[in-house]
C-alpha cells in the first residue's frame, strides 16, 4: 500500500514540475470561515476559524495534451493521518489528458462524474453519493478525487463510451478496479449505463443505470447494485440496491429574480422501512429539498435540508451568498440537526452542533 | 374634363404606388434583424461586464456558433476558466472542469443567469426566431443618435419569454437595434438596452458594445463587448459535440 502511495506521490511531483513548466496563470482560491457552535449535549459553546486554500496550476487550454495540478489544504488527515495520507489530501488533482484522433486518455488523480444527482446519486459507483455526512455549506457537495487511468471514446456527437482502470488500494494487483459506461440520448432522454468492479473490503461488482429528461421540470434518476463476489450474494445484493432521483425547476420571478427548486430522494428498497431510528448505511428513504432564491445577480438565499422521513429527523442549513466584488464572495450559514438522540440526525448526540458560519472566499 | 380627372388620378396613383408597393412590413424588419444576428458559422471573443454599486465584475469568453441552434461558449476569465456551455436544439450542456461534471439542462433551467449577469443561458445562445415568440407592430420612425430608425413594438405571444413587451429602435439601413426598452406586460420598464458601438464584419454592421441598464436598480448594468468576431469561418465538424465540450 505504501509503495503504491509513494508511487502516486512521485507521479504527482513529476506532474507538478511538468505542469508548472507549461502552466497558464495559476488560480488561487482562499476561503476563511468563522464557526460559532453550540453543542446541546455538553451545553458548550465554541468558536474557531478555518482557513482553506486551493492552488490550481493548469496547462494552456490548447493543443492535444493538457494537464492540471490542484493543491488543497488538508484538514481531516492532519490530526490523525499518516504522511502519505496527508500528501494525498494535499494533492487534490494531478493529471494529464491526451487527445488522440479517435479517443482521449486521462491519467493521474482526478474525478469522473458518473450518474446524475447533486447530493444523492446512485449512479456514482466510483465514489458513492449516498451518505449524509456532507456539509451543506459547500457549493459543490461531492468533490472526491482518485487515481485512475481512463479512456473516453466518442461515438457520435452526443454519445460516448468510457473505460476506467483504478489502481490497487494495496500492493495486490488483484485488487485493482475497472469499469466502463456508455452515455447516449434516446429521443429527449439522456441514458447512461455502466459497470464498475472494485476491491474495498472485498471484491464488488457494481452495475448502474442513470437517466435524465424534462417533464416541465427537469428530472433525473439512477439505480445501482453492489454485488459481492462471495458470501451471501443474494441478500447483500438486495440490501445494496440504491435508487435515487430528483426534480429541478427554475421559476423566473421577473426582473432577474429567480427561485430554483430541487427535490432529490434516495431509497434502499430493501433497507430499514420501520418507523424507528435510522442509520446511514441502511436508511430506506432520504430526501433532499433545496430552495434557492436569487433576488439579484449577486445575491442568493438558500435553504437546504436532508430529511430522514422514517425517524422524522433532519439537518437544515439556511445560507446567504453575496458576490460583492469580482471573485470575492461573502457567505453566511446557520445549520442545525433536529431529531432524537438515536435518530439519523440528532439534536443532542455527542458530536451534534448548531453552527453559525460567517466568512468569505476569494478567487484570483 | 373627365380625361383630365383620369390623368390626375393616374398621376396620383403613380405617386402613391411606390410607398405602398415597396413599404417594408414590421415582420420583414424583424426577420432582417434576426438575419443580421444569424450566421452560417461564427467565432468571437469578448467579455461580459457586470456593474453595480460595488464595482465591476468581468468575465471573458470565446464563442462559436453554427446556424440558429448550435453554439458553444468557453469562459476564459480566472474564476470561471474552462467552464463551457453547449447549446443544441432543445438542450443545453454545461461542463464544469473542477468537478469534471457534465450537466444537461432542459426546460426552464435554460433561463438561469450566466455568471451572475443580466443574461440567461438562453439569451447568450438563443435561436434567433423572434416572430415565433412575439407579434410585432411598426409604430413609426425616429432619428436616434444620428441613425434613422424604425420603431417597433414586440408583444409576447407566450409567457416563456423574459420580457413581455419590447420597444426597439432599428436602423433603417443596417437593421442594427440601437436602442431597446424591455417592459412587463403592464408596461413597467425593466431594462434599457443601448448599442454603444458597432463593427463591420463581412458587409454586415454588428453591435460591438451593448449596454443593458436595469431600470429597477440604480447603478446596475451589464455590458457585453465583442473584441473579435469572424463570420462564415470554417469550423471543426466535431466542435459542437460532447467530446469537445469536455476537452
Interface residues (C-beta under 8 A of the other chain):
Chain A: X24 X25 X27 X58 X61 X66 X97 X99 X104 X110 X111 X112 X113 X140 X143 X152 X154 X156 X157 X158 X159 X160 X183 X188 X190 X212 X213 X214 X216 X217 X218 X248 X249 X250 X251 X252 X254 X255 X256 X258 X260 X294 X296 X297 X298 X323 X324 X325 X326 X327 X363 X364
Chain B: X50 X52 X54 X55 X56 X57 X58 X74 X76 X78 X79 X81 X82 X88 X90 X91 X98 X99 X100 X101 X102 X104 X105 X106 X107 X108 X109 X111 X112 X113 X116 X117 X118 X162 X184 X190 X214 X216 X217 X220 X238 X240 X241 X242 X243 X246 X247
